[in-house]
Amino acid sequence: MNNMSKMGYLIAIPTLALNVGCTNMTPTEQSTLSGAAIGTLGGAAIGGLTGGNAGVGAVIGGAAGAVVGNIYGQNQQKKNTQRNRY
């Protein structure tokens, strides 16, 4: 199996899992998971392209993405809660 098909699987499988697994999640949980996935892919890509370790880049990117996604989701939920009060 060549590197391009491996990369295709690395992108396709998490995308499918996200689409199926996010149906019963709160907006904050969805944002956290989406942020982690985007951060993981971005971190792995940057780590691999810059000559560093793609695995370490994926871990760091995933953690950072999860934090940012969680903060974004909490803010969105607060806005929706305030909007529904009035």
C-alpha positions as CSV (number, residue, x, y, z in Angstrom):
1,M,0.0,0.0,0.0
2,N,1.5,3.3,-1.0
3,N,1.5,6.5,1.0
4,M,-1.3,8.2,-0.9
5,S,-3.8,5.4,-0.2
6,K,-2.7,5.3,3.5
7,M,-3.4,9.1,3.7
8,G,-6.7,8.5,2.0
9,Y,-7.7,6.0,4.7
10,L,-6.4,8.3,7.4
11,I,-8.8,11.0,6.2
12,A,-11.8,8.9,5.2
13,I,-12.2,6.8,8.3
14,P,-12.3,9.6,10.8
15,T,-14.6,11.6,8.6
16,L,-17.0,8.8,8.4
17,A,-16.8,8.2,12.2
18,L,-17.5,11.9,12.8
19,N,-20.5,12.0,10.6
20,V,-22.0,8.9,12.2
21,G,-20.9,9.5,15.8
22,C,-22.0,13.1,16.2
23,T,-25.8,12.6,16.0
24,N,-26.5,12.4,19.8
25,M,-23.9,15.0,21.0
26,T,-24.4,18.4,22.4
27,P,-23.0,21.3,20.3
28,T,-20.1,21.6,22.7
29,E,-19.2,18.0,22.4
30,Q,-19.4,18.2,18.6
31,S,-17.2,21.3,18.5
32,T,-14.6,19.6,20.8
33,L,-14.5,16.5,18.6
34,S,-14.4,18.5,15.4
35,G,-11.6,20.7,16.7
36,A,-9.6,17.6,17.8
37,A,-10.0,16.0,14.4
38,I,-9.1,19.1,12.5
39,G,-6.1,19.8,14.9
40,T,-4.9,16.2,14.5
41,L,-4.9,16.3,10.7
42,G,-3.3,19.7,10.7
43,G,-0.7,18.8,13.2
44,A,0.2,15.6,11.4
45,A,0.4,17.4,8.1
46,I,2.6,20.2,9.5
47,G,4.8,17.7,11.4
48,G,5.3,15.5,8.4
49,L,5.9,18.4,5.9
50,T,8.4,20.2,8.1
51,G,10.5,17.1,8.6
52,G,9.5,16.6,12.2
53,N,7.5,13.7,13.7
54,A,4.0,13.5,12.3
55,G,2.8,11.5,15.3
56,V,3.9,14.2,17.8
57,G,2.4,16.9,15.6
58,A,-0.9,15.0,15.5
59,V,-1.0,14.6,19.3
60,I,-0.2,18.3,19.9
61,G,-2.6,19.5,17.2
62,G,-5.4,17.2,18.4
63,A,-5.0,18.5,22.0
64,A,-4.9,22.1,20.9
65,G,-7.9,21.6,18.5
66,A,-9.9,20.0,21.2
67,V,-9.4,22.9,23.6
68,V,-10.2,25.5,21.0
69,G,-13.3,23.5,19.8
70,N,-14.5,23.1,23.4
71,I,-14.2,26.8,24.1
72,Y,-16.0,27.6,20.8
73,G,-18.8,25.2,21.6
74,Q,-19.4,26.6,25.1
75,N,-19.6,30.1,23.7
76,Q,-22.1,29.0,21.0
77,Q,-24.2,27.2,23.7
78,K,-24.2,30.3,25.9
79,K,-25.3,32.5,22.9
80,N,-28.2,30.0,22.1
81,T,-29.3,29.9,25.8
82,Q,-29.4,33.7,26.0
83,R,-31.2,34.0,22.7
84,N,-33.9,31.5,23.8
85,R,-34.6,33.4,27.0
86,Y,-36.3,36.3,25.4
